[in-house]
Amino acid sequence: MGSSSSERRVNERSAMQMTAVYSCVRILSEEVASLLLHVYERTEIGTVKTIEHPLYKVLYDESNL
């Protein structure tokens, strides 16, 4: 990936071993997982929300709250 100011190589694995980086990644991933997602369908008149799609219940009703 890259070097730090101490000239040590930094990659995903070594960064995740730092408490601050791990905590930030955990907080962001938990917040994104709790979002309610809408399902949209393209129609002749444009894009509209739909609740008839088979994935609607999984993505919207059963989010990771």
VMD Tcl script that builds the backbone (N, CA, C; Angstrom):
set m [mol new atoms 195]
animate dup $m
set s [atomselect $m all]
$s set {name element resname resid chain x y z} {
  {N N MET 1 A 0.830 -1.190 0.000}
  {CA C MET 1 A 0.000 0.000 0.000}
  {C C MET 1 A 0.874 1.253 0.000}
  {N N GLY 2 A 1.482 1.574 1.112}
  {CA C GLY 2 A 2.259 2.801 1.172}
  {C C GLY 2 A 3.156 2.813 2.385}
  {N N SER 3 A 3.871 3.879 2.551}
  {CA C SER 3 A 4.784 4.025 3.673}
  {C C SER 3 A 4.261 5.090 4.618}
  {N N SER 4 A 4.595 4.938 5.881}
  {CA C SER 4 A 4.253 5.956 6.862}
  {C C SER 4 A 5.436 6.890 7.025}
  {N N SER 5 A 5.309 7.846 7.921}
  {CA C SER 5 A 6.415 8.776 8.143}
  {C C SER 5 A 7.626 8.074 8.756}
  {N N SER 6 A 7.413 6.901 9.342}
  {CA C SER 6 A 8.535 6.153 9.917}
  {C C SER 6 A 9.140 5.195 8.902}
  {N N GLU 7 A 8.672 5.254 7.633}
  {CA C GLU 7 A 9.141 4.411 6.538}
  {C C GLU 7 A 8.771 2.941 6.703}
  {N N ARG 8 A 7.823 2.637 7.577}
  {CA C ARG 8 A 7.318 1.268 7.712}
  {C C ARG 8 A 6.171 1.087 6.737}
  {N N ARG 9 A 6.082 -0.088 6.119}
  {CA C ARG 9 A 5.018 -0.377 5.173}
  {C C ARG 9 A 3.683 -0.464 5.913}
  {N N VAL 10 A 2.641 0.132 5.322}
  {CA C VAL 10 A 1.311 0.113 5.906}
  {C C VAL 10 A 0.369 -0.555 4.902}
  {N N ASN 11 A -0.369 -1.550 5.366}
  {CA C ASN 11 A -1.367 -2.196 4.523}
  {C C ASN 11 A -2.647 -2.356 5.334}
  {N N GLU 12 A -3.665 -2.987 4.733}
  {CA C GLU 12 A -4.942 -3.128 5.420}
  {C C GLU 12 A -4.788 -3.888 6.741}
  {N N ARG 13 A -4.014 -4.943 6.717}
  {CA C ARG 13 A -3.865 -5.779 7.914}
  {C C ARG 13 A -3.156 -5.035 9.045}
  {N N SER 14 A -2.075 -4.359 8.722}
  {CA C SER 14 A -1.339 -3.647 9.776}
  {C C SER 14 A -2.135 -2.444 10.286}
  {N N ALA 15 A -2.896 -1.788 9.409}
  {CA C ALA 15 A -3.706 -0.652 9.848}
  {C C ALA 15 A -4.814 -1.105 10.787}
  {N N MET 16 A -5.437 -2.267 10.491}
  {CA C MET 16 A -6.529 -2.767 11.328}
  {C C MET 16 A -6.045 -3.211 12.708}
  {N N GLN 17 A -4.748 -3.351 12.904}
  {CA C GLN 17 A -4.206 -3.702 14.209}
  {C C GLN 17 A -4.096 -2.482 15.122}
  {N N MET 18 A -4.290 -1.300 14.547}
  {CA C MET 18 A -4.300 -0.083 15.355}
  {C C MET 18 A -5.714 0.131 15.893}
  {N N THR 19 A -5.841 0.380 17.167}
  {CA C THR 19 A -7.136 0.512 17.815}
  {C C THR 19 A -7.980 1.616 17.193}
  {N N ALA 20 A -7.391 2.758 16.885}
  {CA C ALA 20 A -8.149 3.878 16.326}
  {C C ALA 20 A -8.724 3.523 14.962}
  {N N VAL 21 A -7.940 2.897 14.107}
  {CA C VAL 21 A -8.412 2.519 12.774}
  {C C VAL 21 A -9.499 1.465 12.896}
  {N N TYR 22 A -9.277 0.459 13.711}
  {CA C TYR 22 A -10.261 -0.609 13.894}
  {C C TYR 22 A -11.585 -0.042 14.412}
  {N N SER 23 A -11.525 0.865 15.374}
  {CA C SER 23 A -12.735 1.455 15.938}
  {C C SER 23 A -13.502 2.263 14.900}
  {N N CYS 24 A -12.810 3.028 14.097}
  {CA C CYS 24 A -13.475 3.820 13.059}
  {C C CYS 24 A -14.144 2.923 12.024}
  {N N VAL 25 A -13.462 1.892 11.588}
  {CA C VAL 25 A -14.037 0.960 10.619}
  {C C VAL 25 A -15.251 0.263 11.211}
  {N N ARG 26 A -15.179 -0.144 12.471}
  {CA C ARG 26 A -16.301 -0.816 13.130}
  {C C ARG 26 A -17.516 0.104 13.224}
  {N N ILE 27 A -17.303 1.342 13.655}
  {CA C ILE 27 A -18.408 2.289 13.795}
  {C C ILE 27 A -19.062 2.558 12.443}
  {N N LEU 28 A -18.265 2.810 11.420}
  {CA C LEU 28 A -18.818 3.088 10.098}
  {C C LEU 28 A -19.574 1.884 9.534}
  {N N SER 29 A -19.026 0.694 9.678}
  {CA C SER 29 A -19.693 -0.489 9.127}
  {C C SER 29 A -20.992 -0.791 9.867}
  {N N GLU 30 A -21.039 -0.571 11.175}
  {CA C GLU 30 A -22.280 -0.790 11.924}
  {C C GLU 30 A -23.356 0.213 11.517}
  {N N GLU 31 A -22.972 1.449 11.283}
  {CA C GLU 31 A -23.943 2.464 10.870}
  {C C GLU 31 A -24.486 2.176 9.474}
  {N N VAL 32 A -23.628 1.799 8.558}
  {CA C VAL 32 A -24.079 1.476 7.202}
  {C C VAL 32 A -24.991 0.253 7.230}
  {N N ALA 33 A -24.683 -0.731 8.060}
  {CA C ALA 33 A -25.503 -1.940 8.147}
  {C C ALA 33 A -26.889 -1.649 8.718}
  {N N SER 34 A -27.043 -0.567 9.453}
  {CA C SER 34 A -28.342 -0.263 10.053}
  {C C SER 34 A -29.241 0.571 9.140}
  {N N LEU 35 A -28.739 1.002 7.989}
  {CA C LEU 35 A -29.534 1.820 7.084}
  {C C LEU 35 A -30.659 1.018 6.442}
  {N N LEU 36 A -31.793 1.646 6.289}
  {CA C LEU 36 A -32.905 1.025 5.587}
  {C C LEU 36 A -32.737 1.326 4.102}
  {N N LEU 37 A -32.748 0.295 3.282}
  {CA C LEU 37 A -32.549 0.469 1.854}
  {C C LEU 37 A -33.866 0.368 1.111}
  {N N HIS 38 A -34.066 1.250 0.170}
  {CA C HIS 38 A -35.260 1.219 -0.663}
  {C C HIS 38 A -34.937 0.510 -1.968}
  {N N VAL 39 A -35.932 -0.127 -2.560}
  {CA C VAL 39 A -35.780 -0.782 -3.848}
  {C C VAL 39 A -36.486 0.082 -4.879}
  {N N TYR 40 A -35.791 0.371 -5.982}
  {CA C TYR 40 A -36.346 1.207 -7.034}
  {C C TYR 40 A -36.514 0.390 -8.308}
  {N N GLU 41 A -37.488 0.787 -9.112}
  {CA C GLU 41 A -37.757 0.121 -10.383}
  {C C GLU 41 A -37.767 1.169 -11.485}
  {N N ARG 42 A -37.138 0.843 -12.603}
  {CA C ARG 42 A -37.160 1.749 -13.753}
  {C C ARG 42 A -38.434 1.493 -14.547}
  {N N THR 43 A -39.148 2.546 -14.813}
  {CA C THR 43 A -40.379 2.451 -15.601}
  {C C THR 43 A -40.297 3.444 -16.761}
  {N N GLU 44 A -41.351 3.460 -17.580}
  {CA C GLU 44 A -41.388 4.394 -18.714}
  {C C GLU 44 A -41.401 5.839 -18.246}
  {N N ILE 45 A -41.985 6.087 -17.068}
  {CA C ILE 45 A -42.085 7.456 -16.563}
  {C C ILE 45 A -40.896 7.869 -15.691}
  {N N GLY 46 A -40.003 6.938 -15.420}
  {CA C GLY 46 A -38.839 7.243 -14.592}
  {C C GLY 46 A -38.598 6.164 -13.547}
  {N N THR 47 A -37.878 6.515 -12.507}
  {CA C THR 47 A -37.548 5.586 -11.434}
  {C C THR 47 A -38.511 5.800 -10.269}
  {N N VAL 48 A -39.114 4.700 -9.795}
  {CA C VAL 48 A -40.069 4.783 -8.689}
  {C C VAL 48 A -39.742 3.717 -7.647}
  {N N LYS 49 A -40.056 4.031 -6.390}
  {CA C LYS 49 A -39.894 3.042 -5.322}
  {C C LYS 49 A -40.892 1.922 -5.539}
  {N N THR 50 A -40.487 0.695 -5.201}
  {CA C THR 50 A -41.403 -0.428 -5.323}
  {C C THR 50 A -41.319 -1.300 -4.079}
  {N N ILE 51 A -42.443 -1.834 -3.654}
  {CA C ILE 51 A -42.445 -2.755 -2.512}
  {C C ILE 51 A -42.784 -4.169 -2.954}
  {N N GLU 52 A -43.032 -4.366 -4.253}
  {CA C GLU 52 A -43.358 -5.698 -4.753}
  {C C GLU 52 A -42.136 -6.536 -5.097}
  {N N HIS 53 A -40.956 -5.945 -5.134}
  {CA C HIS 53 A -39.744 -6.683 -5.493}
  {C C HIS 53 A -39.430 -7.712 -4.413}
  {N N PRO 54 A -38.969 -8.923 -4.801}
  {CA C PRO 54 A -38.671 -9.974 -3.813}
  {C C PRO 54 A -37.616 -9.584 -2.772}
  {N N LEU 55 A -36.723 -8.681 -3.096}
  {CA C LEU 55 A -35.677 -8.280 -2.145}
  {C C LEU 55 A -36.093 -7.137 -1.221}
  {N N TYR 56 A -37.275 -6.578 -1.439}
  {CA C TYR 56 A -37.706 -5.440 -0.619}
  {C C TYR 56 A -37.704 -5.787 0.865}
  {N N LYS 57 A -38.284 -6.913 1.214}
  {CA C LYS 57 A -38.379 -7.293 2.628}
  {C C LYS 57 A -36.996 -7.483 3.247}
  {N N VAL 58 A -36.091 -8.071 2.497}
  {CA C VAL 58 A -34.731 -8.302 3.014}
  {C C VAL 58 A -33.978 -6.990 3.198}
  {N N LEU 59 A -34.040 -6.113 2.216}
  {CA C LEU 59 A -33.251 -4.883 2.250}
  {C C LEU 59 A -33.855 -3.793 3.125}
  {N N TYR 60 A -35.164 -3.759 3.241}
  {CA C TYR 60 A -35.790 -2.669 3.988}
  {C C TYR 60 A -36.292 -3.123 5.356}
  {N N ASP 61 A -37.120 -4.141 5.386}
  {CA C ASP 61 A -37.738 -4.567 6.649}
  {C C ASP 61 A -36.781 -5.305 7.573}
  {N N GLU 62 A -35.834 -6.036 7.022}
  {CA C GLU 62 A -34.961 -6.861 7.851}
  {C C GLU 62 A -33.531 -6.340 7.883}
  {N N SER 63 A -33.366 -5.040 8.024}
  {CA C SER 63 A -32.021 -4.477 8.119}
  {C C SER 63 A -31.400 -4.868 9.465}
  {N N ASN 64 A -30.129 -4.630 9.594}
  {CA C ASN 64 A -29.393 -5.014 10.811}
  {C C ASN 64 A -29.515 -3.936 11.873}
  {N N LEU 65 A -30.689 -3.806 12.447}
  {CA C LEU 65 A -30.893 -2.785 13.480}
  {C C LEU 65 A -30.366 -3.205 14.812}
}
mol reanalyze $m
mol bondsrecalc $m
mol representation Tube
mol addrep $m
